[in-house]
Amino acid sequence: MKRIILIVVLIISFIILSIFVRQGLVMPFNEAIYRLVEKTHCPFLTSVAKTVSSLGTWKFYALIAVLLFSIPFTRGIALLSTFVLTVSALINQLLKMFFLIDRPDINRLIEITGYSFPSGHSQNAMAFIGFTALAFYGVLEKKRNKFIVCTVAVMFILLMGFSRIYLGVHYATDILGGYICGLAIIVIFSYKNPIKKLGHLQ
């Protein structure tokens, strides 16, 4: 029941956010966030943002999946995480084609095409990295290892969202929308976590 309630809350939250986005009510908020981020611009952070952003691609996630699949005990995680990523990517494209929100017309630091809402990089990072981390959390025994996995996952997801705003290719609400969708996907596919059937890892 709690899981269903959480899914409903996430869906309603996304719908409300999308209404605000479509009506342009969030532009003052988005502009304020970007101005704050813009103040941090420097060569070093630009390099970091570009590097992090470049990791939000199929090639990087496929590399992780292949590495996990090469280990017998984590093949189940690789298969499920890849499936979750595929579902997330398809949903994101459908949502973008439905909303047709243009990208920010500001100081873009990289060239990019396509629509803006919700952020595919943020949604897929949340879905794939988040689900993979949750799967490992369910099978790892040592609390230290659980903490490390969760910390790395959270940092990666947050940095991905920040990098997209920093580079001027997404609004803050695009990132938030992507996070909500990605989290909803995690909740849906983590029901009675089938990963636990794999046993425990150290």
C-alpha positions in Angstrom: 0.0 0.0 0.0 2.8 2.4 0.9 4.4 1.7 -2.4 1.2 2.5 -4.3 0.7 5.7 -2.4 4.3 6.8 -3.2 3.8 6.1 -6.9 0.6 8.1 -6.9 2.3 11.0 -5.0 5.1 11.0 -7.5 2.7 10.9 -10.5 0.6 13.7 -9.1 3.7 15.8 -8.3 4.9 15.4 -11.9 1.5 16.4 -13.3 1.4 19.5 -11.1 5.0 20.4 -12.1 4.3 19.8 -15.8 1.2 22.1 -15.6 3.3 24.9 -14.0 6.0 24.4 -16.7 3.5 24.5 -19.6 1.9 27.7 -18.2 5.3 29.3 -17.7 4.8 29.8 -14.0 8.2 28.4 -13.1 10.3 30.7 -15.3 11.2 33.2 -12.4 12.3 30.2 -10.3 14.3 28.7 -13.2 16.0 32.0 -14.0 16.9 32.5 -10.3 18.4 29.1 -10.1 20.4 29.5 -13.3 21.8 32.9 -12.1 23.0 31.3 -8.9 24.7 28.5 -10.9 26.1 30.9 -13.4 28.1 32.6 -10.6 30.0 29.4 -10.1 31.3 29.3 -13.7 35.0 28.8 -14.0 37.3 26.7 -16.3 37.6 23.9 -13.8 33.9 23.5 -13.1 33.1 23.8 -16.8 35.5 20.9 -17.5 33.9 18.8 -14.6 30.3 19.6 -15.8 31.1 18.6 -19.4 32.7 15.4 -18.2 29.8 14.5 -15.9 27.3 15.3 -18.6 29.1 13.2 -21.2 28.6 10.2 -18.8 24.9 10.4 -19.2 24.9 8.4 -22.4 24.1 4.8 -23.4 27.8 4.1 -23.9 28.6 4.8 -20.3 25.6 2.9 -18.9 26.3 0.0 -21.3 29.8 -0.2 -20.0 28.6 -0.5 -16.4 26.0 -3.1 -17.5 28.7 -5.1 -19.3 31.0 -5.0 -16.3 28.2 -6.1 -14.0 27.2 -8.9 -16.5 30.8 -10.2 -16.6 30.5 -11.0 -12.9 28.3 -14.1 -12.3 26.8 -12.8 -9.0 25.7 -9.4 -10.5 24.3 -10.6 -13.9 20.8 -10.3 -12.6 21.5 -6.7 -11.5 22.9 -5.9 -15.0 19.8 -7.3 -16.8 17.3 -5.6 -14.6 19.1 -2.2 -14.5 19.4 -2.3 -18.3 15.7 -3.0 -18.7 14.9 -0.2 -16.3 17.1 2.2 -18.3 15.4 1.2 -21.5 12.0 1.8 -20.1 13.1 5.2 -18.7 14.6 6.3 -22.0 11.5 5.4 -23.9 9.2 7.1 -21.4 11.4 10.2 -21.5 11.2 10.5 -25.2 7.4 10.1 -25.2 7.1 12.8 -22.5 9.4 15.2 -24.4 7.4 14.7 -27.6 4.2 15.3 -25.6 5.3 18.5 -23.9 7.5 20.0 -26.7 9.2 22.4 -24.3 12.2 24.2 -25.8 15.6 24.2 -24.2 16.8 27.3 -22.4 17.9 30.2 -24.7 20.8 31.2 -22.5 24.6 30.9 -22.5 24.9 27.3 -23.6 28.4 25.8 -23.1 27.7 22.8 -25.3 25.8 22.2 -28.5 22.7 20.1 -28.2 19.3 19.6 -29.8 16.0 18.2 -28.8 13.4 19.2 -26.3 13.9 20.1 -22.6 11.3 18.7 -20.3 11.9 16.4 -18.5 15.7 16.1 -18.6 16.7 12.7 -20.1 20.1 12.8 -18.5 18.7 13.3 -15.0 15.8 10.8 -15.5 18.0 8.1 -16.8 20.7 8.7 -14.2 18.1 8.5 -11.4 16.5 5.4 -13.0 19.7 3.4 -13.9 22.1 4.5 -11.2 19.4 4.7 -8.5 18.0 1.3 -9.3 21.4 -0.3 -9.5 22.4 1.2 -6.2 19.2 0.0 -4.6 19.8 -3.5 -6.0 23.3 -3.6 -4.5 21.9 -2.2 -1.2 19.6 -5.2 -1.1 22.3 -7.8 -1.4 25.3 -6.2 0.3 25.8 -7.3 3.9 28.4 -4.8 5.2 26.9 -1.4 6.2 30.1 0.3 5.0 29.7 -1.0 1.5 26.0 -0.1 1.5 27.0 3.5 2.5 29.6 3.7 -0.2 27.3 2.5 -2.9 24.5 4.9 -1.9 26.9 7.9 -1.5 28.4 7.4 -5.0 25.0 7.0 -6.5 23.5 10.1 -4.9 26.6 12.2 -5.8 26.4 11.0 -9.4 22.7 11.7 -9.8 23.0 15.2 -8.2 26.1 16.1 -10.2 24.3 15.0 -13.4 21.5 17.4 -12.7 23.8 20.2 -11.7 25.9 19.8 -14.8 22.9 20.1 -17.1 21.9 23.4 -15.5 25.5 24.6 -15.4 25.9 24.0 -19.1 22.8 25.9 -19.9 20.9 23.1 -21.6 18.2 22.5 -19.0 16.0 24.4 -16.6 16.0 23.4 -12.9 12.4 22.2 -13.4 13.6 19.9 -16.2 16.0 18.3 -13.8 13.3 18.0 -11.1 10.9 16.5 -13.6 13.5 14.0 -14.6 14.2 13.0 -11.0 10.6 12.5 -10.2 10.0 10.3 -13.3 13.2 8.3 -12.6 12.3 7.8 -9.0 8.8 6.6 -10.0 10.3 4.1 -12.3 12.6 2.8 -9.5 9.7 2.4 -7.1 7.6 0.5 -9.7 10.4 -1.9 -10.7 11.8 -2.5 -7.2 8.6 -4.1 -5.9 9.6 -7.2 -3.9 13.1 -6.7 -5.0 13.9 -9.7 -7.2 17.6 -9.0 -6.7 17.4 -10.4 -3.2 17.0 -13.8 -4.8 20.6 -13.7 -5.9 21.8 -14.0 -2.3 24.2 -11.7 -0.5 27.5 -10.1 -1.5 30.2 -8.9 0.8 
